[in-house]
Amino acid sequence: MSNSEYILEAVELSKSFPGVKALDKVSLRVRPGTVHALMGENGAGKSTLMKCIYGIYSQDEGTISIDGKQVNIENPRNAMDQGIAMIHQELHPIRPQMVCENIFLGRIPYKKVAGVKWVDTKKLVNDTKQVFDRLGLNIDPKQKVAELSTSYCQLIEIARAVSIGARVIIMDEPTSSLTETETEILFRIIRQLKEENVAIIYISHKIDEILQISDEITIMRDGKLVGTWPASEMTTDLIVSRMVGREMNERYPQKNHTPGETFLKVEGLTSPNPHSFQNVSFEVRRGEIFGIGGLVGSQRSELMEAIFGLHAVSAGKISIDGKEVKITKPSDAVEHGMALLTEDRRKTGIFGPLSITDNTCVVEQNQDKKRYKSGPFITRKKRDEDAQKYVDRLSTKTPSLKTAISTLSGGNQQKVLLGRWLLTEPEILVLDEPTRGIDVGAKYEIYELMEEMAQNGKCVIMISSEMPELMGMSDRIMVMCEGHKSGIVEGDEISDERIMLLASTYESAQEEAK
């Protein structure tokens, strides 16, 4: 038995990439049976540090020790052998396979029948059930992962980490796709793992969660260690100021916009899928920030994606600036001055291997065939000028315009995607979870951009699962429940209680309206 009080020690780790020093002599020490939060703005180096510990990257300098013994972690398999598991922010389950196959990926039990090797499905299912019983999860081991929501995929990843007997579990933004109820399930599991002496490294931008669940908090900034403190000594304001290196007295910018005339009108929009949005009507005014709230599964995203031409509708009409429009595909929506920043930037936003310039200019290049052409050729100069304009405007951190967008932090990827849509000069900007997985500093910059758009008379529509964000930024909030509009709140009506009531009880809202 080791004398070390730490289960994991990373000492003065450094890591450089072309054009940037991502880690500069950063140390992290984690005790068994504790939740150790890791915080910092996007690009602070948190993910790089975790990838070094998990063997995805090799550090240039520094050492890693388990139970006081120095180890060389060359790849994730080494990490797992050392009892380290990592649950990534961007989940990559094998969707066509069963839940049990995902849990025991790379460790599938086999049996021999008549000299032939077969998967021992019975043992596979039983072993999965044992893991789920231990964690109190009610998931069918034989169900296809493709049939499950993102939140269940998150819980399956946690079960997988437990199944390998991990003693250190790294959780990267584990609640970014979870409802409040599912978050409580996660916290229950974390408390149970603590009792079993498992250490959790918890990466999140949600400060209230960090203060609720953590024992210690380590903060990073610009690839360097700011410090480590007991969570009991920290406050929201202290965390924010240490993360960004400055005081942030205001969480949301001052509202200086005045909503004008109705610009977007949606009447009775209905999906051909009876389980999706039904008979939804609303109006958005010029110079307004219009929030859309509701629980996961309320069909908020599906509604706005249908308006943008990504899903079919069976009834209803859309009018822009007083004229009915037909939108059957996204290019129609862009033609009518709409832009949509989708919820899942990795799945439906970025083109990972392509450069910042390519990702910024892709929509505008498709809409305006002549913008970047000189004769039969596309000119790089004009594309780079456009991309640089929005890198500067949004303070995007990137080594160069040629950098592949997949190598940027989540917040900086989000800024590139925003630049893509701002380049089209939209009249209606739809933002679906615009600040998910983004630090407080970058959040404020996005809020300022929304305020600027509203001041310039644009329609800004924001879908958000974060209640403070919805309440802090919106002029009016439409709340959805089970595919229906359950109400619109504004002014003094805007409150946590009112929004949650409408989000969870569509029938009650209808009774109230009678």
C-alpha positions in Angstrom: 0.0 0.0 0.0 1.4 3.4 -1.0 2.1 6.1 1.5 1.0 8.8 -0.9 -2.2 10.7 0.1 -2.9 11.2 -3.7 -4.2 8.6 -6.0 -3.1 10.7 -9.0 -0.3 13.3 -9.3 0.5 15.2 -12.5 3.6 17.3 -11.8 4.6 20.3 -14.0 3.2 19.0 -17.2 4.0 21.0 -20.4 2.7 20.5 -23.9 3.2 22.5 -27.1 1.6 22.4 -30.5 2.6 24.4 -33.5 2.0 28.1 -32.7 0.8 27.6 -29.1 1.9 26.4 -25.7 -1.1 24.6 -24.5 0.3 23.6 -21.1 3.0 25.4 -19.1 4.3 23.5 -16.1 0.8 22.6 -14.7 0.4 20.4 -11.7 -2.7 18.5 -10.5 -3.0 16.4 -7.4 -6.2 14.3 -6.7 -7.1 12.5 -3.5 -9.1 9.2 -3.6 -12.8 9.4 -2.7 -13.0 13.1 -3.7 -14.5 15.2 -6.5 -11.7 17.4 -7.9 -13.1 20.2 -10.2 -11.0 21.5 -13.0 -12.1 24.9 -14.3 -10.9 27.6 -16.7 -12.0 29.5 -19.8 -12.1 27.7 -23.2 -8.5 27.4 -24.3 -7.1 27.4 -20.8 -5.6 23.9 -21.3 -8.0 21.7 -19.3 -8.6 19.2 -22.1 -4.9 19.1 -23.0 -4.1 18.3 -19.4 -6.7 15.5 -19.3 -5.5 14.1 -22.6 -2.0 13.9 -21.3 -3.2 12.1 -18.2 -5.3 9.7 -20.3 -2.6 9.0 -22.8 -4.1 10.7 -25.9 -1.2 13.1 -25.9 2.4 12.6 -24.6 3.5 15.5 -22.4 6.8 17.3 -23.5 7.8 17.7 -19.8 6.6 16.6 -16.4 5.6 13.4 -14.7 2.5 11.4 -13.8 2.2 9.2 -10.7 -0.4 6.8 -9.5 -0.4 6.0 -5.8 3.0 7.7 -5.5 4.6 5.6 -8.2 5.6 7.3 -11.5 4.0 5.8 -14.6 4.4 6.2 -18.3 1.0 6.5 -20.0 1.5 6.0 -23.7 -2.1 5.5 -24.8 -5.7 5.2 -23.4 -5.3 1.5 -23.0 -2.3 2.1 -20.6 -4.5 4.6 -18.8 -7.3 2.1 -18.3 -4.8 -0.5 -17.2 -3.7 2.1 -14.5 -7.4 2.5 -13.5 -8.1 5.8 -15.2 -11.2 6.3 -17.3 -12.3 9.3 -19.3 -15.9 10.3 -20.3 -15.5 12.8 -23.1 -17.7 15.9 -23.7 -18.3 14.7 -27.3 -19.7 11.2 -26.9 -18.9 8.6 -29.5 -21.0 5.5 -28.8 -21.3 2.8 -31.4 -25.0 3.4 -32.1 -26.0 0.3 -34.1 -24.8 -1.9 -31.3 -26.5 -2.9 -28.1 -26.0 -1.1 -24.8 -24.2 -4.1 -23.3 -21.8 -4.3 -26.3 -20.9 -0.6 -25.7 -20.3 -1.1 -22.0 -17.9 -4.0 -22.6 -16.3 -2.7 -25.8 -12.9 -4.3 -26.3 -13.7 -6.7 -23.4 -16.5 -8.8 -24.9 -16.8 -12.3 -23.2 -16.6 -15.3 -25.5 -17.4 -19.0 -25.1 -16.5 -22.0 -27.2 -19.3 -24.2 -28.6 -18.1 -27.3 -30.6 -14.7 -25.7 -30.9 -16.1 -22.4 -32.4 -15.7 -19.1 -30.5 -19.0 -17.3 -30.0 -20.0 -14.1 -28.1 -21.3 -15.2 -24.6 -24.4 -12.9 -24.9 -25.9 -14.3 -21.6 -22.8 -13.3 -19.6 -22.5 -10.0 -21.4 -26.1 -9.1 -20.5 -25.8 -10.3 -16.9 -22.5 -8.5 -16.4 -24.1 -5.3 -17.7 -27.1 -5.8 -15.4 -24.8 -6.1 -12.4 -23.1 -2.7 -13.3 -26.5 -1.0 -13.8 -27.9 -2.5 -10.5 -24.8 -1.2 -8.7 -25.4 2.3 -10.1 -29.2 2.2 -9.8 -29.8 2.6 -13.6 -32.9 1.2 -15.3 -31.6 0.6 -18.9 -32.2 -2.5 -21.0 -28.8 -4.0 -21.8 -30.1 -5.4 -25.1 -31.5 -2.0 -26.3 -29.8 -0.5 -29.4 -27.8 2.7 -28.4 -29.3 4.4 -31.5 -32.7 4.4 -29.7 -31.4 6.2 -26.6 -31.1 9.9 -25.9 -27.8 11.7 -25.5 -28.4 11.8 -21.7 -28.7 8.0 -21.5 -25.5 7.7 -23.7 -23.8 9.8 -21.0 -24.9 7.5 -18.2 -23.8 4.5 -20.3 -20.3 6.0 -20.6 -20.2 6.3 -16.8 -21.3 2.7 -16.4 -18.5 1.7 -18.8 -16.0 3.5 -16.7 -17.3 1.7 -13.5 -17.2 -1.7 -15.3 -13.4 -1.5 -15.9 -12.9 -0.9 -12.2 -11.7 2.7 -12.7 -10.2 4.3 -9.6 -10.0 7.8 -11.3 -12.8 8.9 -13.6 -12.4 12.1 -15.7 -15.8 13.6 -16.5 -15.7 16.4 -19.2 -18.8 18.6 -19.1 -20.9 15.6 -18.0 -24.2 17.5 -17.5 -24.1 19.5 -20.8 -26.9 17.3 -22.2 -28.7 16.3 -19.0 -32.0 17.6 -17.6 -32.2 18.6 -13.9 -33.6 15.1 -13.0 -30.8 13.3 -14.9 -28.2 15.6 -13.3 -29.5 14.5 -9.9 -29.1 10.9 -11.0 -25.5 11.7 -12.0 -24.8 13.4 -8.7 -26.2 10.4 -6.8 -23.8 8.1 -8.8 -20.9 10.4 -8.1 -21.6 10.4 -4.3 -21.8 6.6 -4.4 -18.5 6.4 -6.3 -16.9 8.7 -3.7 -18.0 6.3 -0.9 -16.3 3.5 -2.9 -13.1 5.6 -2.8 -13.1 6.4 -6.5 -11.7 9.9 -7.4 -13.6 12.0 -9.9 -12.0 14.8 -12.0 -15.0 17.0 -12.9 -14.6 19.5 -15.7 -17.6 22.0 -16.0 -18.4 25.6 -16.7 -21.5 25.4 -14.5 -20.3 27.1 -11.3 -23.4 26.2 -9.2 -22.8 22.5 -10.0 -19.1 22.8 -9.1 -19.8 24.3 -5.7 -22.5 21.7 -5.1 -20.5 18.6 -5.9 -16.8 19.3 -5.5 -14.3 18.9 -2.7 -11.4 20.8 -4.3 -11.2 23.2 -7.3 -8.2 23.7 -9.6 -8.4 26.7 -11.9 -6.3 27.2 -15.1 -5.8 30.2 -17.3 -3.9 30.4 -20.6 -2.2 27.1 -20.2 -1.0 27.8 -16.7 -2.1 26.8 -13.2 -3.8 29.6 -11.2 -4.2 27.5 -8.1 -6.1 24.8 -6.2 -8.5 25.6 -3.3 -11.0 23.7 -1.1 -14.5 24.1 -2.6 -15.8 25.3 0.8 -13.6 28.4 0.5 -14.8 29.4 -3.0 -17.7 31.5 -4.2 -19.1 32.2 -7.7 -17.5 35.6 -7.9 -14.1 34.3 -6.7 -14.2 31.5 -9.3 -15.1 33.8 -12.1 -12.4 36.4 -11.3 -9.7 33.7 -11.0 -10.8 32.1 -14.2 -10.9 35.2 -16.3 -8.2 37.2 -14.4 -10.5 40.2 -13.9 -13.7 41.1 -12.0 -16.9 40.3 -13.8 -19.6 42.2 -11.9 -22.2 41.8 -14.6 -23.1 38.4 -15.9 -25.3 39.8 -18.7 -24.9 43.0 -20.7 -27.2 46.0 -20.2 -30.3 45.9 -22.4 -30.3 48.9 -24.7 -32.5 47.6 -27.5 -36.2 48.3 -28.1 -38.3 45.7 -29.9 -40.2 47.0 -32.9 -42.7 45.6 -35.4 -43.4 41.9 -35.9 -40.9 40.5 -38.4 -41.2 36.7 -38.2 -44.7 35.1 -37.8 -45.3 31.4 -37.4 -48.9 30.1 -37.5 -50.0 26.6 -36.6 -46.8 24.9 -37.5 -47.2 21.2 -37.2 -44.9 18.2 -37.8 -46.0 15.1 -39.7 -44.6 13.2 -36.7 -47.3 13.2 -34.0 -44.6 13.0 -31.3 -43.0 16.2 -32.5 -44.2 19.8 -32.5 -47.9 20.4 -33.0 -49.9 23.6 -33.9 -47.2 26.1 -32.7 -47.8 29.8 -33.3 -45.6 32.7 -32.2 -44.3 36.1 -33.4 -40.8 37.7 -33.1 -40.3 41.4 -33.4 -37.4 43.3 -34.9 -34.8 44.2 -32.3 -36.0 41.5 -29.9 -34.2 38.7 -28.1 -36.9 35.9 -28.1 -36.1 33.0 -25.7 -37.4 29.5 -26.1 -37.4 27.3 -23.0 -38.6 23.8 -22.1 -37.3 20.5 -20.9 -35.2 18.1 -23.1 -37.7 16.4 -25.5 -40.0 19.4 -25.6 -39.2 19.7 -29.4 -37.7 23.2 -29.2 -34.8 22.4 -31.5 -37.0 20.4 -33.9 -39.4 23.3 -34.3 -36.7 25.8 -35.2 -34.9 23.3 -37.4 -38.2 22.9 -39.3 -38.6 26.6 -39.7 -35.1 26.6 -41.1 -36.0 23.9 -43.6 -34.3 20.9 -42.0 -37.6 19.0 -41.2 -40.8 18.7 -43.1 -44.1 20.3 -41.9 -47.6 19.0 -42.5 -49.5 22.2 -41.7 -49.0 25.9 -40.8 -47.3 28.9 -42.4 -44.3 31.1 -41.9 -44.3 34.8 -42.8 -41.2 37.1 -42.9 -41.7 40.9 -43.0 -45.4 40.4 -43.7 -45.0 38.0 -46.6 -45.7 34.3 -46.5 -42.6 32.3 -47.4 -42.0 28.7 -48.5 -38.9 27.1 -46.8 -38.3 23.5 -47.8 -34.5 23.5 -47.4 -31.8 25.4 -45.5 -30.7 27.4 -48.6 -34.3 28.8 -48.8 -34.0 29.9 -45.2 -30.7 31.6 -45.9 -32.2 33.3 -48.9 -34.8 34.8 -46.6 -32.2 36.1 -44.2 -32.2 33.3 -41.6 -29.2 31.8 -39.8 -29.2 28.8 -37.5 -26.4 27.9 -35.0 -27.3 24.3 -34.2 -27.2 22.6 -30.8 -24.5 20.0 -31.5 -21.5 21.9 -33.0 -19.5 18.7 -33.5 -22.3 16.7 -35.2 -24.1 19.4 -37.3 -21.8 22.4 -37.1 -18.1 22.1 -37.8 -16.2 20.5 -40.6 -13.5 19.1 -38.4 -10.5 18.6 -40.7 -11.1 21.9 -42.6 -9.5 25.2 -41.7 -10.9 28.2 -39.9 -11.3 30.0 -43.3 -13.1 27.0 -44.9 -15.5 26.7 -41.9 -16.2 30.5 -41.9 -16.9 30.9 -45.6 -18.8 27.7 -46.5 -22.3 29.1 -46.3 -21.6 32.4 -48.0 -19.6 30.7 -50.7 -22.5 28.4 -51.4 -25.1 31.2 -51.5 -23.1 33.8 -53.4 -21.3 31.8 -56.2 -19.4 34.9 -57.4 -18.2 36.4 -54.0 -14.9 34.5 -53.9 -14.4 34.0 -57.7 -11.9 35.5 -60.0 -12.7 34.1 -63.4 -13.1 30.3 -63.0 -11.0 30.3 -59.8 -11.8 30.8 -56.2 -9.4 33.4 -54.7 -8.0 32.7 -51.2 -7.4 36.4 -50.4 -11.0 37.4 -50.1 -12.0 34.3 -48.2 -9.1 34.9 -45.7 -10.1 38.5 -45.3 -13.7 37.5 -44.4 -12.5 34.8 -42.0 -10.0 37.2 -40.3 -12.7 39.9 -39.9 -14.8 37.5 -37.7 -11.8 36.0 -35.9 -11.0 39.6 -34.9 -14.5 40.6 -34.1 -15.2 37.6 -31.9 -11.7 37.4 -30.4 -11.3 33.8 -31.6 -8.1 32.2 -30.3 -6.5 30.3 -33.1 -2.8 29.9 -34.2 -3.8 30.8 -37.8 -6.6 30.8 -40.4 -5.2 27.5 -41.8 -5.7 25.7 -38.4 -8.1 22.8 -38.5 -11.2 23.8 -36.5 -11.2 20.4 -34.7 -8.0 21.4 -32.8 -9.7 24.5 -31.3 -11.4 24.5 -27.9 -15.2 24.2 -27.9 -15.7 27.9 -27.2 -13.5 28.9 -30.1 -15.2 26.5 -32.4 -18.5 28.1 -31.4 -17.1 31.5 -32.3 -16.0 30.3 -35.8 -19.6 29.0 -36.3 -21.0 32.3 -35.2 -18.7 34.1 -37.6 -19.9 31.8 -40.4 -23.5 33.0 -39.9 -22.7 36.6 -39.2 -20.9 36.7 -42.6 -24.3 36.0 -44.3 -25.7 39.2 -42.6 -28.9 37.6 -41.3 -32.1 39.4 -40.3 -33.1 36.4 -38.1 -30.4 34.7 -36.0 -31.4 31.4 -34.3 -29.1 30.2 -31.6 -29.6 26.7 -30.2 -27.8 26.3 -26.9 -25.2 29.0 -27.9 -23.2 28.8 -24.7 -23.2 25.1 -24.0 -19.8 24.0 -22.8 -18.4 27.5 -22.9 -16.7 29.5 -20.2 -18.1 32.6 -18.5 -15.8 35.0 -20.5 -16.8 33.6 -23.9 -20.4 33.5 -22.8 -20.4 37.2 -22.1 -18.9 37.9 -25.5 -21.7 35.9 -27.2 -24.3 37.8 -25.0 -22.8 41.1 -26.2 -23.1 40.0 -29.8 -26.8 39.1 -29.3 -27.4 42.5 -27.7 -25.6 44.2 -30.6 -27.7 42.3 -33.1 -30.9 43.3 -31.3 -29.8 47.0 -31.2 -29.3 46.8 -35.0 -33.0 45.7 -35.4 -32.3 42.0 -36.0 -34.5 39.2 -34.6 -32.5 37.0 -32.2 -34.0 33.7 -31.2 -32.3 31.8 -28.4 -33.1 28.2 -27.3 -31.5 27.5 -24.0 -31.7 24.9 -21.2 -29.9 27.3 -18.8 -32.6 29.1 -16.8 -30.5 32.1 -15.7 -29.4 32.7 -19.3 -33.0 32.5 -20.6 -34.2 35.0 -17.9 -31.2 37.2 -18.2 -31.1 37.7 -21.9 -34.7 37.4 -23.2 -37.3 40.0 -23.7 -40.0 37.3 -24.0 -39.8 33.6 -23.4 -41.9 31.0 -25.2 -42.1 27.8 -23.2 -42.7 24.4 -24.8 -43.9 21.1 -23.4 -44.2 17.8 -25.2 -44.2 19.5 -28.7 -46.8 22.2 -27.8 -46.5 25.9 -26.9 -47.5 26.0 -23.3 -47.2 29.7 -22.9 -45.2 33.0 -23.4 -43.9 35.0 -20.4 -42.5 38.5 -20.4 -41.8 41.3 -17.9 -42.7 40.6 -14.3 -44.1 37.1 -15.3 -40.5 35.8 -16.0 -39.5 33.6 -13.1 -38.0 30.2 -12.5 -41.2 28.9 -11.0 -43.4 30.1 -13.9 -41.2 28.8 -16.6 -40.8 25.4 -14.9 -44.5 25.1 -14.4 -45.1 25.8 -18.1 -42.3 23.5 -19.1 -43.6 20.5 -17.2 -47.4 20.8 -17.4 -48.8 21.5 -20.9 -52.3 20.5 -19.7 -52.2 22.9 -16.8 -51.3 25.7 -19.2 -54.3 24.9 -21.4 -56.7 24.9 -18.4 -55.3 28.2 -17.3 -55.8 29.8 -20.7 -59.5 28.8 -20.8 
